């Protein structure tokens, strides 16, 4: 069967998007593949379609629980029942049932943390893995903007599983990060498919705003004018909630908020309302977007300055997936870079926290040899965030297994935190340079990702003469509607339709 015929049969599409066929063809030729495809080009199809050709299981490593759940539910909606997510959302009983009959599933999504379990690894060794997929592969590299310590161990996991055919997927990775991904996974003879990251139908617009209050007013004005639907990104949950309330109270549009602090059912409900046109605008943190399959998003506004160009490009990539003109607007006020700098600092353990912990271990004569786990009490006493503690634990466990002494481990954690902190600062300053630049914004981004600039685009960015008027809506925005059924009834409806079924 031709690939196009299988595409039509399984997914209802008549043609492939950019890079998809090249990736699938490489995998069918048994080539390990690194694919950098722009956000919105359907990276998941690159492993889903081969799943209907390969006889064994497809194992997909995904860093975000919400993204994993979204992908599983979408596959179920399309009729694929042999799909499961091995993560903390499963109860102990459910996990036991899944692992007992793991060979019955075709697509197995799994978190990197779950892959650290020897029991899980043994279960995976007992099945036939035709394809090992690493989604959001930039998380592997210590130079990647979203490095995850557990991702750095995937090369060892892959080796333990017998070095299966591997696909590494990312939307935004510099050439340095791409090489680090290949090295860390231990891939030989890799087929690189690096499509352009350029999305010509998305215009770039940066607007200087005097202060926070004026920025709020400007968002209200923009949302009233722009074609909808749209997303407004914030670095603060509170700011996102306040803006959603303002948009609704002033009846500018039907708006809601989305962030990691909401429970799972509420997040799914809001996603479904947005996807099916019951909401016009989502005020969100970076927790929103991955896995949200909505093609007609017309604008993405950034209220706060992003921490790096990579995440900015991913977030604006939610817009214009239908190929129609869309706009990405970033609002900047003097000093906005202080918030990302503060957030970056909070993601890494400080020198004083590291010294406190290791002084405690030394004073109490504690040993970490053999990879002994640290006490959660120490995390609380030392004021470590979840991310900071995960970094410390990873180093202590790995280096403790190598029987390194406490002094060596302390120094290595400090060196890593210093190196990562500097890399994060450089990313923030690069983002600020893009905001301040007087030349074409698109050319700046393409150069950053070593992506050749091949053609001029009319109305490219504000530096190239782009105006906002063509993106305005000339229709009256719909007033906030009241859904006739209650939230509980709506959730029940979703359950009946299979959206929330695990």
C-alpha positions in Angstrom: 0.0 0.0 0.0 1.3 3.5 -0.9 1.9 5.8 2.1 -0.7 8.2 0.8 -3.3 5.5 0.6 -2.5 4.5 4.2 -2.6 8.2 5.2 -6.1 8.5 3.7 -7.3 5.2 5.2 -6.1 5.8 8.8 -6.2 9.6 9.2 -8.4 10.9 6.4 -5.7 13.1 4.9 -4.9 13.2 1.2 -1.4 14.6 1.5 1.5 14.9 3.9 2.6 18.1 5.6 6.2 19.4 5.5 8.7 16.8 6.4 6.3 14.0 7.4 6.8 11.7 4.4 10.6 12.1 4.6 10.6 11.1 8.3 8.3 8.1 7.8 10.3 6.9 4.7 13.6 7.1 6.7 12.0 5.0 9.5 10.7 2.5 7.1 14.2 2.2 5.7 15.3 1.4 9.3 17.3 4.6 9.7 17.5 6.3 13.1 16.1 9.8 12.5 16.3 13.2 14.1 13.5 15.4 12.9 13.1 19.1 13.5 9.7 20.1 12.2 8.0 23.4 12.8 5.2 23.5 15.4 1.9 22.7 13.8 3.2 20.3 11.1 1.9 17.2 12.8 5.0 15.6 14.3 2.9 12.9 16.0 1.9 11.5 12.6 5.6 10.6 12.0 5.3 7.8 14.5 1.6 7.0 14.4 1.6 6.0 10.7 4.6 3.7 11.0 2.8 2.1 13.9 0.3 0.7 11.3 3.2 -0.8 9.3 5.6 -2.1 12.0 4.6 -5.3 13.8 5.8 -4.4 17.3 5.1 -1.7 19.8 5.8 2.0 19.5 7.1 3.5 22.7 6.9 7.3 23.0 8.8 9.2 25.7 7.0 12.5 26.5 8.1 15.1 29.1 4.7 16.5 30.0 1.9 14.5 31.6 -0.8 16.9 30.1 0.7 16.5 26.6 0.8 12.8 27.0 -2.8 12.6 28.0 -3.9 15.0 25.2 -2.2 12.7 22.6 -3.7 9.6 24.0 -7.2 11.1 24.1 -6.9 12.4 20.5 -5.8 8.9 19.3 -8.8 7.3 21.1 -11.1 9.9 19.5 -9.8 8.8 16.1 -10.6 5.2 16.9 -7.3 3.8 18.1 -8.0 1.8 21.2 -4.6 0.2 21.6 -3.0 3.2 23.2 -2.0 3.9 26.8 -0.1 6.4 28.9 2.2 5.0 31.6 2.4 7.9 34.1 1.3 9.0 37.5 -2.3 9.6 36.4 -2.8 5.8 36.6 -3.8 4.3 39.9 -1.6 1.4 41.2 -4.3 -1.1 40.2 -4.6 0.4 36.7 -0.9 0.4 36.2 -0.7 -3.2 37.3 -3.3 -4.2 34.8 -1.6 -2.3 31.9 1.8 -3.8 32.7 0.3 -7.3 32.9 -1.0 -7.1 29.3 1.5 -4.6 27.9 1.8 -6.5 24.6 -1.8 -5.8 23.8 -1.1 -2.1 23.3 0.4 -0.7 20.1 1.3 2.8 21.2 2.8 3.2 24.7 3.3 6.7 26.0 5.7 6.9 29.0 7.2 9.6 31.1 11.1 9.7 31.5 10.6 9.4 35.2 8.7 6.1 34.8 11.6 4.8 32.6 13.9 5.1 35.6 12.1 2.1 37.2 13.9 -1.2 36.7 10.6 -3.0 36.9 9.2 -0.9 34.1 12.3 -1.5 32.0 12.0 -5.2 32.5 8.4 -5.1 31.3 9.4 -3.1 28.2 12.2 -5.7 27.5 9.5 -8.4 27.4 7.7 -6.8 24.4 8.9 -6.2 20.8 9.7 -2.5 20.4 9.7 -1.5 16.7 10.2 2.2 17.3 11.5 4.2 20.3 10.3 7.8 20.0 11.7 10.7 22.0 9.3 13.6 21.8 10.5 17.1 22.7 14.0 15.8 22.2 15.6 19.1 23.0 15.0 18.2 26.7 17.9 15.8 26.4 20.6 18.4 25.8 22.1 20.4 28.7 22.1 23.3 26.2 18.5 22.9 25.3 16.2 25.5 26.8 14.1 23.0 28.7 16.7 20.5 29.8 15.3 17.6 32.0 17.8 15.5 34.0 15.8 12.3 33.4 16.0 12.9 29.7 19.8 12.7 29.8 19.5 9.1 30.8 17.5 8.0 27.8 20.7 6.9 25.9 21.3 4.3 28.7 17.6 3.3 28.6 17.7 2.8 24.9 20.9 0.7 25.2 19.2 -1.5 27.9 16.2 -2.0 25.6 18.5 -3.3 22.8 19.1 -0.1 20.8 15.7 -0.1 19.0 15.0 2.0 15.9 14.8 5.6 17.2 13.0 8.8 16.2 14.0 12.0 18.0 11.4 14.8 17.5 11.7 18.6 18.2 10.3 21.8 16.8 13.0 24.2 18.1 16.6 23.2 18.6 19.8 25.0 17.5 22.5 23.0 15.6 24.5 22.6 18.9 21.4 21.1 20.6 20.7 18.8 17.7 24.2 17.4 17.8 23.9 16.9 21.6 20.7 14.9 21.1 22.4 12.5 18.7 25.4 12.1 21.0 23.3 11.6 24.1 21.1 9.0 22.6 24.0 7.1 21.1 22.7 7.1 17.6 24.8 6.0 14.6 24.1 6.8 10.9 21.4 9.2 11.8 19.1 10.6 9.1 18.6 14.3 9.8 15.4 15.9 8.5 15.6 19.5 9.4 12.7 21.4 7.8 12.6 25.2 8.0 11.2 26.6 11.2 9.7 29.5 9.2 6.0 30.0 9.3 5.5 32.7 6.6 1.8 33.2 7.4 2.6 34.4 11.0 3.5 38.1 11.2 5.7 39.4 14.0 4.8 42.5 15.9 6.5 44.0 19.0 4.9 46.9 20.8 6.6 49.0 23.5 4.3 49.8 26.4 5.1 52.2 29.3 3.9 50.2 32.2 1.9 47.2 33.5 -1.4 49.1 33.7 -1.1 50.4 30.2 -0.2 46.9 29.0 -3.5 45.5 30.5 -5.4 48.2 28.7 -3.7 47.5 25.5 -4.5 43.8 25.7 -8.2 44.6 26.2 -8.0 46.9 23.2 -6.2 44.4 21.0 -8.5 41.5 21.8 -11.6 43.7 21.0 -10.1 44.5 17.6 -8.4 41.3 16.4 -9.9 38.3 14.6 -10.5 35.4 17.0 -9.9 32.9 18.4 -6.6 33.7 20.1 -4.3 32.9 23.0 -2.7 35.3 25.4 0.4 33.9 27.2 1.5 35.0 30.7 4.4 34.0 33.0 2.1 34.4 36.0 -1.0 32.4 36.9 -2.5 35.3 38.7 -2.0 37.7 35.8 -3.6 35.2 33.5 -6.6 34.8 35.8 -7.0 38.6 36.1 -7.0 39.1 32.4 -9.5 36.4 31.8 -11.8 38.0 34.3 -11.4 41.4 32.7 -12.2 40.2 29.2 -15.3 38.4 30.5 -16.5 41.2 32.8 -16.2 43.8 30.0 -17.9 41.4 27.6 -15.1 41.8 25.1 -15.2 38.1 24.3 -15.7 34.6 25.8 -12.5 34.1 27.7 -11.2 31.6 30.2 -7.9 30.8 32.0 -5.6 27.8 31.7 -2.6 26.9 33.8 -1.0 24.0 35.6 -2.7 24.8 38.9 -6.1 23.7 37.6 -7.3 20.1 38.1 -7.1 17.7 35.1 -10.9 17.7 34.4 -11.1 21.5 34.4 -8.1 21.7 32.0 -9.7 19.2 29.6 -13.1 21.0 29.8 -11.5 24.4 28.9 -9.5 22.8 26.0 -12.6 21.3 24.6 -14.6 24.5 24.9 -11.8 26.3 23.1 -11.4 23.7 20.4 -15.2 23.6 19.7 -15.6 27.4 19.5 -17.4 27.9 22.9 -14.4 30.1 24.0 -12.8 32.9 21.9 -9.7 33.5 24.0 -7.5 31.5 26.4 -5.4 33.4 29.0 -2.7 30.8 29.6 0.7 30.0 31.0 3.2 27.8 29.0 1.2 24.8 30.3 -1.3 25.4 27.5 -0.8 24.6 23.8 1.0 21.3 23.4 -1.5 18.8 22.0 -4.2 21.4 21.5 -5.3 20.6 17.9 -7.0 23.9 16.7 -6.2 25.1 13.3 -7.8 28.5 13.1 -6.1 30.4 15.9 -5.7 33.9 14.5 -3.5 35.6 17.1 -1.1 34.9 19.9 -0.2 37.7 22.4 2.6 37.5 24.8 1.9 39.7 27.9 5.2 38.8 29.5 8.6 38.5 27.9 9.4 34.8 27.1 12.6 33.3 28.6 14.0 32.2 25.2 13.4 32.3 21.4 12.8 28.5 21.4 9.7 28.6 23.6 8.5 31.8 22.0 8.6 30.1 18.6 6.7 27.1 19.9 4.0 29.2 21.5 3.4 31.4 18.5 3.4 28.3 16.4 -0.1 27.5 17.8 -1.4 30.2 15.4 -2.3 29.8 11.8 -2.1 26.1 11.4 -4.7 26.4 8.6 -2.2 28.4 6.6 -4.2 31.6 6.9 -2.7 34.9 8.0 -2.1 35.2 11.7 -0.3 37.6 14.0 2.1 37.1 17.0 2.2 40.2 19.2 4.7 40.7 22.0 4.1 43.6 24.5 7.3 44.9 26.2 7.7 47.3 29.1 11.0 48.5 30.4 12.4 46.0 32.9 10.3 43.1 31.7 13.5 41.0 31.4 13.7 41.0 35.3 10.9 38.4 35.6 12.4 35.8 33.3 15.8 36.3 35.0 14.1 35.7 38.4 12.2 32.6 37.1 15.5 31.2 35.6 17.3 31.7 38.9 14.5 29.9 40.8 14.8 26.8 38.5 18.3 26.0 39.8 19.5 25.2 43.3 21.5 28.1 44.7 25.1 27.8 46.1 23.7 28.4 49.7 21.1 25.6 49.2 23.7 23.1 47.9 26.1 24.0 50.8 23.4 23.6 53.4 22.4 20.2 52.1 25.9 18.8 51.9 27.0 20.3 55.2 24.0 18.5 56.7 25.0 15.2 55.0 28.6 15.6 56.2 27.6 16.6 59.8 25.3 13.6 60.1 27.7 11.2 58.6 25.2 10.3 55.8 26.4 8.3 52.8 25.0 8.5 49.3 27.1 5.6 48.0 25.1 3.2 45.8 22.7 5.9 44.8 20.8 6.3 48.1 17.7 8.5 47.9 17.6 11.8 49.8 15.0 12.5 52.4 12.0 14.6 51.4 12.3 16.3 54.8 15.6 17.7 53.7 13.9 19.2 50.6 11.4 21.0 52.8 13.9 22.2 55.3 16.2 23.5 52.5 13.5 25.3 50.7 14.1 23.5 47.4 11.5 23.8 44.7 10.4 20.6 42.9 12.6 21.4 39.9 15.6 22.3 42.1 15.2 19.1 44.1 14.9 16.9 41.0 18.3 18.3 39.8 20.0 17.6 43.1 18.5 14.1 43.4 19.6 13.2 39.9 23.2 14.2 40.6 23.3 12.6 44.0 21.8 9.3 42.7 23.9 9.0 39.6 27.2 10.1 41.2 26.5 8.1 44.4 26.2 5.0 42.2 29.7 5.8 41.0 30.8 6.0 44.7 32.0 9.6 44.4 32.5 11.4 47.6 30.3 14.2 48.9 32.8 16.9 48.1 32.9 15.8 44.4 29.2 15.6 44.1 28.7 19.0 45.7 31.2 20.6 43.3 29.6 18.9 40.2 26.1 20.2 41.2 27.5 23.7 41.7 29.3 23.6 38.3 26.2 22.4 36.6 24.0 25.1 38.2 26.5 27.7 37.2 26.7 26.5 33.6 22.9 26.2 33.3 22.3 29.5 34.9 24.7 31.3 32.5 23.0 29.5 29.5 19.6 30.7 30.7 20.8 34.3 31.1 22.3 34.2 27.6 18.9 33.0 26.2 17.0 35.8 28.0 19.5 38.4 26.6 19.1 36.9 23.1 15.3 37.3 23.5 15.8 40.9 24.5 18.1 41.5 21.5 15.3 40.3 19.3 12.9 42.7 20.9 15.3 45.6 20.4 16.5 44.8 16.9 15.9 47.4 14.2 16.1 45.0 11.3 13.9 42.1 10.2 12.7 39.9 13.1 12.1 36.9 10.9 15.7 37.0 9.6 17.0 37.2 13.2 15.1 34.1 14.2 16.2 32.1 11.1 19.8 33.0 11.7 19.6 31.9 15.3 18.5 28.4 14.2 20.9 28.3 11.3 17.9 28.2 9.0 18.7 29.8 5.6 16.6 32.8 4.6 15.2 31.9 1.2 12.5 34.4 0.3 11.2 37.8 1.1 7.8 38.0 2.8 5.4 40.9 2.4 4.2 42.3 5.7 6.8 40.2 7.5 7.1 42.1 10.8 6.7 45.5 12.3 10.3 46.3 11.3 9.4 45.5 7.7 6.3 47.6 7.7 3.6 45.2 9.0 0.5 46.9 10.3 -2.2 45.4 12.6 -5.2 46.5 10.7 -5.4 43.6 8.3 -5.7 41.3 11.3 -8.7 43.2 12.8 -12.1 41.7 12.8 -14.9 43.7 11.2 -17.5 41.5 12.9 -19.0 42.2 16.2 -17.4 39.9 18.8 -19.8 37.4 20.2 -20.9 38.2 23.8 -20.1 35.8 26.5 -22.6 33.0 26.3 -23.9 30.9 29.1 -23.7 27.2 28.4 -27.2 25.8 29.0 -25.8 22.8 30.9 -23.8 22.8 34.1 -20.1 21.9 34.2 -20.9 18.5 35.7 -23.4 17.8 32.9 -20.9 19.0 30.3 -18.1 16.8 31.8 -20.6 13.8 31.7 -21.2 14.6 28.1 -17.5 14.5 27.4 -17.2 11.2 29.3 -20.0 9.7 27.1 -18.2 10.9 24.0 -15.0 9.2 25.2 -13.0 12.4 25.6 -12.2 11.8 29.2 -12.0 8.1 29.2 -8.7 6.8 30.3 
